[in-house]
Amino acid sequence: MSKSRWNYRSIVFLLSLLDILAILILNPAKSHAQLSKELEVNKPPEAVVDRTVETPISELEVNKPPEAAVDRTVETPISEVEVNKPPEAAVDRTVETPISEVEANKPPEAVVDRTVETSIPGLTRKKGKKPERVTPVSELSGNAPPPKKKPTKNSAGQVTSVSQLSDVNPTDWAFQALQSLVERYGVIAGYTDGTFKGNRSLTRYEFAAGLNAALDRLNELIATSTTDLVRQEDLDTIKKLQEQFSPELAEVRGRVDNLEARTAQLQATQFTTTTKLIGRAQIVFGSLLAGNNVVTKTPAPRNPTLQGSASLRFNTSFNGKDSLSLSLSGGSIESLGQTRAGLLGTYEGRTADNASITFARNQITLGGVRYRFLLTPDTQVNIYALSDGASEIGLSGPVNPYFESSSATGANGISRFSRRSLVYNYGDSGPGLAILQRLGKQVQLGVAFSAPNGNNPLLNNGLFTGRYLALAQLIYYSADRNFRVAGTYVNTYSPPNTQGFSGTNFGPAVGSNLVNSTVAGAGTVGNLYGLQAFYQVSPKFAINGWVSYGSHRYIGRGDGAALDWAVGLAFPDLFSEGALGGILVGMEPKLIRLSDTVNLGAGFGQADKDTSLHVEAFYQYKIGNNIEITPGLIWITAPDSDNNNPDSLFGWIRTVFRF
C-alpha cells in the first residue's frame, strides 16, 4: 500500500480494533482456539473492597459476563488466567490477573468502590467515571485545533454520516470501514469544508496516537454496554499491531520519562519560584565619519571603536498582580559628547546606548529599583527608589513604540533624541512615585513625582528640597489602538550647583549647549508642554511625531524658552519578518528665546541663532528570537545650532543579545 493511502489503512485498523475490543470486554464469547478444557461454571461471586485489577490484552477472557463496577480500576494483562481457583477475599490489595486460562460462565462479582480501567500494554488509560472525549485521527495530524476551541478553516468537525464527506465514495476501498467508524463508533471527524482527505499521508507516530483514540472510544463503549462478536484472527491482528508499534510507544514513554526527569531537575535547581531574570548584552561598533568639535572648532577624531554593555533585570511577583524589579548594569560605551565637552562638544547626536558620564567605565551599578502593584483593577501604583517618572509609567512608549527602548531589547532608535521629546528628558533617575489610572477603555491618565537627588540628605537635595520633576499625561487611544495622541505637562526645579546622573544641573541632556545651560548660583524652574501622536497606517507602516515647548526661568535673572520637534517613520517586517526599519527627521532641543539679563555662555540675551536638523536611519534585523543587529546613521546639520559648524555624521552598528 502506498504511503499516500496510509490514512485509509488506519481506518481499517481502527474499525477492527473497536469491533474486537468492545466485544472483548463487554460480551466475551467462548473461543475454541483458546480453550483446551471446560471452564469453571456457576462460581459464587467474590466480595472485593478497594481492589485494583490490571488487565492487559494479549490473551482474552472469554464467555465471562461483565462485572458490575463502581469506581473500579481494572488493568488486565492477558497472558494467562487462573482457572478453577476459589476466589480470595481481598481488602486494599492489587490483583494482577493474567489470562491465558479463562474463567467461564461465572456470575458477576459484587464490587464496592472499584474503578475499571482497561489498557493495552504500553498505553496508559485515564481513570474516571465519565468517558473522555475521543480524539479523531484527523485531529492527530496537527491540522485541527484542540477541543472546545472555535474551528478554523482547516479544522475538523464531527460528522454523523459518511455521506457528509464529499470526497468519500462508495467505490473507495476503505468505504465500509470508514462508514462504520463514522456512523457506528463516531471516532472520525471531517474537515469544515466537508471533506475527509483520506489520501493524506499519516506518520507512524500519528498512527500510534490513533490507537489511543480508539481506546478512548472503547471506554465509552464499556460505559454504554455496546456488544458484538469476537474472532481469533482479530486477536492476532491486535497482537501484531502491539508488536509493530511497540518501538514508537516505547519512545513516547521514554520522552515522557525524560521530560519528567528534566522538570524535577529544574524544580530542584531553580533560582526562585517568584523571580524572572531578563538579560541583555550588546556590542557596538561605531565611528565618527565627519564633523568638528563645536568648542575647539577643530576636526574631531575619526577613530573606530568596539564597545559593549550588559544589564540584568530581575522581575519578581509575590501574588501574580504585583512586580518588584531591579537591574544591574555596566558598560564602556562612550557618549559622543556633553555640554561643551567630549568628542563633539555637544549633546547633539548623543546615542541611546552610552554609559552615564558620572560612573567609571564597566562599573556595575544598581538601577531601576521599583515596586509596582494594582491598587484597583484600573489603578497601577509604582514606588521606585531609582528610576524616573516617564520611564516608570511608560509614558513615551505608547506614542513612540518603534523608536523607544524596552528593558529587554534596548532602544530601537540609535540616538537618545529619537526615543522621546524634551518633555520626558528633563531630570535624572531618582526615587519617586508614579500612578497610572485608566479612565474607560480608551483614555489613560498618568502622574509621577521624581526627585533625582532624593537619596542625598545634604543641602539643596532630598525628596522635597532638591531637584524634582512633577509630570502628568493624558493619552487617548482609538478603539482599535491604531491611533494614539498624548498631551503632557511637566514642572521641574533644580537648585543651584547640583548635578544628576547625566552630569547636568538642568535641561534635556540632548540638543544644543545653550538649552542645557544654567546661570551659576541660580536655581532654575521649567514648565514643559508636549503633544505627541502615533498612527499605525498598516501592519507594515507607522508614523509618529511630536512637538514640545519648554519655558525656563532662571530664578532672579530672567527667562528663556526651548523647542523641539520630530517626525518618525517605522517599517515593521521590512524585507524580513521581525525586522524593523526606521527614519526620523527633527530638530533637537534648542534655545529659541532668552532674556537680555541672562548670559548662558554666548552673551547676554543670546539664544541659538540657527536651526540644526537631526536625521537618523536604522535597520534592525533579527537573527532568531534573541539576537538583533542594528546598523544606523546619525546626521546632524549645523551642530550646536550654528551654521558655521560643518555637518557631523556618525555610523553605528549595534548587536543585542537577549537571554
N, C-alpha and C positions, 0 to 999 in steps of 0.2 A: 504494500500500500504506500502510495507516495506521501511525502511529507505534507503536501497541500491538503490531504484528506484526513489528517490526524485528528481534527476535531470530530469528524463523523465516527472515527474509530472509538473516540472517548464516549460517544453516545451509546454505542453498542455495549461497551463495558459497563457504563452506569446502569443501563437497563438490566443487564444480567445481575449486577451486584445488588440492586434494590430488590429484584424478584427473589434472589436467593436469601439475602439476609433477613428480609421481612418474614419470610416463611420459616426460616431457620429459628428465629427467636419466638415468633408468635404462635405458630402452629406446626411444630416439628412433626414430620411423618416418619414412619418406620422405614429405614434403609437396609435392604438385604445385603448390600455390598459391605456395610459396616458391621452388621450384627452377625455374630457367629454362634450365638446361643440365645436362649429365651431370656427375657428380661424379668426383673422382679416386678410383681403386679400387686396393686392394691395395698401399697405400703402406707402405714399410718403417717400423718404429717409430723414434721419436726418443729418444735417450738424454738424460735430463734429470736434473741433480743440484741439489737445493735450489732448486727453481723455484716461484714463486707465480704462479698464473694467476687473474685476476679476470674473472668471467663474470656480468654482469647479464643479465636475461631479458626483453628487449624483442623480440628475434628469436631463433630457436631453431636449434640444430644438429640435423640430422635424419639418421636411418639410420646413426648412428655408434655402434659397440659401446662399452660403458663401459670406461673406463681402469682398470687395476689401480692402486690408490693406497695409499701408505703415508705417513702423517703429511704429507699434501699439502693446501695451501690453494688452492682454485680459486675466484676471483671472476670470473665470465664475463659481461661486458656483451654483450648480444645485439643489437647494432646492425648488425654485419657480420661475416663470416667469411672468412678467407683461404682461397682455393681454388687447387688445382694448384700450390701453392708448396712446394718441397722444405723439409723441416724443418731448423732450425738447431740445432746443439749449443749448449746454454746451461749456464753454471755461475754460480750465485749471481746470478741476474737475475730481474726481474719481467716477465712477458709478459702484456700485455693483448690478448685475442683477441676483437675484435668479430665478431658472427656474423650478417651479412646475406647472406653467401655461406657455404655449408655444405660441410664435408668429409664425404664419404660412403664407406661400405664400407671404412673404414680400420681395420686391425687395431689392437688396444690397444697403447699405448706402455709401454715399461718405465720405471718411475719409482722413484727412490730418495729416501727422506726427504722426501716431499712431502705436505702436508696439504690435503685437499679442503674448500673452504668455498663453498657456493652461496648467492647472495643476490640479492634484487631490489633495484634502485637505490633508496636511501632507507631500507632496513632493514639493519642490521648484524647479522650472524650471529656466534655464538661459535665459537671454534676448539676442537678437541678430538677425541680418538679415539672417545669414547663419546657416544652421542646424549644430549641434555639432556632433562630431564623436560618433557613437553608441558603447558602451562597451559591447561586447558579454558576456553572462552569464559565459562561460567557463573561461573568464579572471577574473571574480569576485572572484574566489576561491583562488587567490593568486599565481596560477601556471603560469600565463602569465605576461610578462614584460609590463611596461607602454607603451603608444603609442609612435611611432617614434623611438623605440629602436630596434636594431637587435634582432630577436627572438633567444632564446636559444633552447636547445634540447627539453625541455618540454613546450615551449611557444606555444601559439595559433596562427594559421594563418587563414585568411579569406578563406572560400570556397564558390563556386558559385553553386555547385550541391551536393545533398545529396549522390550521388554515389561516391564522392571523399572521403567519410568517410568509411574506410574499416570495422569498427566494427558495422555499422548500416545496418540492413537487412530489407527487405520489410515486414517480419513477425513480426518485433518488434511492440509492441502495440502502441507506440507513433511515428511510422514511418511517417504517413501522417502529423502529427503536425510538426515534425522536418523538413520534406521536405518543408512545407510551409514557415517555419521560415528561412530556408536557401535560397531557390530559389525565394521566393516571397518577403520576407522582408529583407533578408540579415543581420539578427541580431545574427546569430550563427557562431562561428568560430571553426574550428577543430585544433587538435594539428599537429605539423610539421611532426609527423610520420604517418599522415593520419588517425588518429582515433578521435572519439568524446568522449569516456569514459562516456557513458550515465549512467552506473550503479554506478558512483561515488556519494557518499553522498553529500548533499547540506544542509548547515545550514539555519536557518530562516533569519539570517542577510544577507546572500548571496542572498536569495530569495527576500528580501526587496530591495537589490541593483539591482536585476534583473528587478524589477518594474521600477526603474529609467531608465534602459537600454531600456525598451520597450517604455517609454515615450519619450526618445531621438529619437527613430525611428519614433514615432508619429509626432514629429516636422518636420522630413524630409518628411513624407507623406503629412503634411499640405503644405509644400513648393512646392511639386510636384503635388498637387491636386489629389492624389490617392483616389478612391472611392470604396464603397462596400455597403452591406446591413447591417441593424441593427435589432437585435431581443431583445425582452423583457427579455428572460432568460439570455442573455449576460449582460444586465444591472444589473440583480440580482447577477450575478457572480462577477461583479466589486464591488458591494456593500459589498458582503461577504468578498472579499479579502481586501477591505479597513478596515473592522472591524477586520478581523483576524490578520492583520499585524500592526494595529494601536499601540500596545504596543512597537513593535520594532522601528517603525518610531518615536514614541514619545521619546523613549530612545535615538535614534540617535540625534534628535533635542536637547534633554537635554545635551547630550555630547558636541555638538557644542556650545551651550549657555555657558556651563561650561568652555570650552576652551577659548571662547571669554572673559569671565569674568576674568579668570586667566591671560590671555595675557594683558588685560587692567591693572590689578593689578601689574604685573611685570613691565610694562612700567611706571607706576606711581611711583613705589618704587625702580627702578633700580639704582644702584650706579652711572653708567655713560654709555653713549652710545658709548664711544670710547675705554674703558679700559676693559681688561680681567684680572681676578685675578686667579693665579695659586698658590695653597697652597701645602705645603709638610711638614709632621711631621714624625719623626722617633723615635723609641725606640730601644735601643741597649742593649743587654745582652752580656757581654764579660768577659773573664778571661784569664790570663796568665797561661798556663798549664805546661811550663818548660822554663828554661833559667836563666841566670845571668845578673846582671848589668855589662857591659863591662868596666866600670871605676873602680868600687869598687871590682870587681871580686867576689862578693857575690851573693847568690841566690836572685832573685827579688821576691817581694811579689806575692802570688798567690791568690789574693782576687777577687771573682766575683763582678761585678759591673752592675748596671742598670742605663743607662744614656739616654739622649734624646736631640733632637734639632728640630727646626722648622724654616721654611722660607716662606715668602710670596713674590711672584713676580707679579708685575703689568706691563702688556704689553698694551701699548696704540698705536693706529694708528689714524692718522689725515686725511689721504687720501686713505687708503687701500694699499698703496705701501711703507709705512714707518712704523717705530716702535720705540717707546720710552719705555725703560724698566728700572725698578729699583727693588731692592729686599731689604727686611728687614729680618734679620736672627739673631738667637741666639741659644745657646745650652750649654750643660755641658759635652760633650764627650771629655775625656782626651786623649791626644796623648800617645802612648807607650813610646815615648822618643824623645829627641832632641840631638843636638850635645853636647856630654859629660854631659847630664842632663836627668832627667826624669826617668821613670821606668826601661828602659833597657840601658840608657846612650848613645843611638844612634838613628838616624832616620830610621834605617833598620826595616822593618815591620810596618812602620807608616800606620795607617788606613786612608782611604779616607774620613771618617766621622768626624774626630776630629776637635774641635774648634781651632781657632787661639790662639796661646800662648800669644799674645800681648794684648788680651782683657780679661776682667773678665768673669767668667762663667755666663751664662744666661744673658749676656748683649746684648741688641738689637743693631745691627749695620746696617748701610746702605751700600749696596754694589751693584755691577752690574749695575751702572748708565750709560746708553748709549743711543744714538740716531742713528738709522740705516735707511738708505734710498737708493734708486736706483738712481745713477747719470745718468746711461744709462740702457737700458734693460739688458746689460751684466756686469754692474759695480755696485757693492754694496759698500757703504761707511759707516763705523762705527766711530762715535765720542764718546768716553767714558771718563767719569770723574773718574770712579773707576772700573777697571777691568784689564784684561791682554790680550795681543795681541793674544796669542794662543787660548784662550777661545772665544774671540770676533769673530774671523774668523772661529772658529770650526775646526782648522787645524788637530787636532789629532782624531777627531770623525770619519771622513771617513775611516781612516786606522786602526781604533780600535773600531768599533761600539758596540761590545758586552761587552767591559770592561770599556769604557769611560763613563763619567757621563752625565746627562742632567739636566736642570733646573726643570723638572717635577718629575723625579724619583730618582735623586741622582745617585751615582756611582753604577754600577752593580758589578764591582770588589770590593773586600774587602779592598785592600791596595791602597795607592796612586801610588805606582810603577806600578801596573797592568794597570793603566789608560793611562799612557803616558811615553815616554822615557825622558831621561835627557834633550834633546834638547828643550823640551817645558817647563821645570820646573825651569830654572834659572830666577831670578827676582821675583817680587811680584806684587800685584794689585796696580794700579795707573791710572792716566789719560793718554790718548793717542789717536792714530788714526790708523784705520785699513782699508784696501781696498782689496776687493775680485774681481778679474777680470776673467771672463770666456773667454777662447780662443778656440772657437769652441765648439763642443758638448762633447768632451772627455778630455779637458785639462783645468785646473784652476790654476790661479796664485794668491797667497795671500801675502800681505806685511803688516807689522804692526810696529808701534813705540810706546813703552810704557815707562813711567817714574815713577817707583814705589814710589818715594818721590816727585813727581811733584807738589803736593799740599803744599809743605813745602818751604817757602821763605828763610830759613836760609842758611848759608854757606854749600857748597857741597850738596845742594838739588835743587829743582826746576826742570823745564822741561828739560833744556839743560846743566846744570852744576852739576846735581846729578846723581843718578843711572839711567841707561836706558837700554833698550833692543830693538834692531832692528832685525826684523825677516822677512824672505822670504821663501816661499814654493811653489813648483810646484807639482801638483797632476795630474796623468794620470788615467782615468777611461776606462775600456773596454766598448765596445758598449752596453753590457748587464748589466754593472755596477757590475758584479760579481768579477772582479779583479781590484785592485787599488794599485798604487805604488806612493810614495811621496818622494821627496828629499827636505831637509830643511837645511837652514843656519841661524845662529843667531850670532850677535855680541852684547856683553853686557859689561857694565862697572859699577863698584862700587867704589865710593870714599872711603877713609879710614874712619873707625869709624862710619859708617852709618848702620842702621838696618831697615828692612821692616816688613811687617805684619807677615811673617813666623818666625821672630826672627833671621834671618840670614843676613849677610852682602853680601855674595856671595855663590853661589852653588845651587844645585838642590833641597835641602831640603828633599832628600831621599838618602839612601846609607850610606857609611862609614863616620866616623868623619873627616878623613883627606880630603876627597873630598869636604866637606862643610866648610873647614877652610881657613883663610886668614892670612896674615902677619900683625901684629899690626902696624898701622901707614902708611901702604902702600895701594895704590889703586890696584884694580885687574881688568884685562881685560880677557874676554873669547871669543873664536871663536869656535862655536859648529857646528857639522855636523851630520846629521841624515838621515838614509834611512829606510823607513817603507813600509810594504806591507800587503795587505789583500786579501784573496781569499775565496769566498763563494763556497765551493765544491758542496754542495747540500742544499736544503732548511733547512736541519736539521744538517748541519755540516759546520763549517767555521774555517779557520786557519789564524792567523796574526802573525807578528813578526817585530822586529826592531833591529838595531844596531846603536849606537851613539858614537861619539868621541868628546871630549872637550879638547881644548888647552887653558891652563891657563897661564897668565903672571902676576906675582906679581911684579908690577912696581918698578924698581930699585933693585930687589932682585934676580929674576930668574924665571924659568918656571916649569910648571907641565902639566900632561895630565890625562884625565879621560876617562872611558869607561863603557858602559853598553850594555846589550842585553837581549832579551826575545823572547819566542815563546808561543803563546796562542792558545788554542783550545776551540771553543764555540759550544754548542749543543742546538740550539733553539728547543723549544717544546719537551724537554726531559721529557719523562714519562707523560707529560700533556701539552695540548695546552696553549701557552702563557708562559710556564716555560722556564728557561734558565739554563744550566749547563756550568761551565767554569773551565778550568785548565790552569795555567800559570807557566812556569818554566823559570828562567832567573837569571842574575847577576845584582844586583842593582849597581848604580854608585860607582866606586871605583877609587882611585888614582893609576895609573899604572906607573907613572914616575914623578920624582921630582929632580930639580937641587940641586947640592951639597951645594949651597949657601942659600938654603931655608930650614927653620925649621918650620913645621906646628904643632908640638907637639910631634912627635915621634923621633926627631933628624934630624940633617942636612942631606938632601938627602934621607930621609926615606919615601918611599911610602908604600901603603898597601902591605903586604908581602904574603898574602894568598887570596884564592878565596872563597867568600861567595855566596851561592846559595839561591835564593828565590823561594819557591814552594808554590803555592796557589791554593785552590779549593773552589768553592762555588756552591750552587744550589738555584736559585731564583724561588720561587713558588708563583703563583698569586692566590689570593682569590678574585674572582670577578674582576672588572675593576680597582679598586682603592686601593687595599691592596696587598702588596708583602712581603713575608717572605724570608729572605736570610741567611741561615746558611753557615758558611765558616770557613776554617782553613788557617793560615799563618805559614809556617815552614821556619825558617832561619838557614842554616848551617854556621858554623864558623862566628858568628856575628862579625861585625866590621872588616871583612876580616882577622880574626885571628883564626887559628885552635885551639888555647889554650882556646878559649871560647866555652863552651858547646852550643849545638843547643838550639834554643828557639822555642816554639810552643804556638800559641795564638788561642783561639776559639772565634768566633764572630757570634751572631745571630741578624740580623738587620730586623726590621719590619717597612715598609714605608707605610704611609697613604697619598694618594694624593686626593686633592679636588680642 
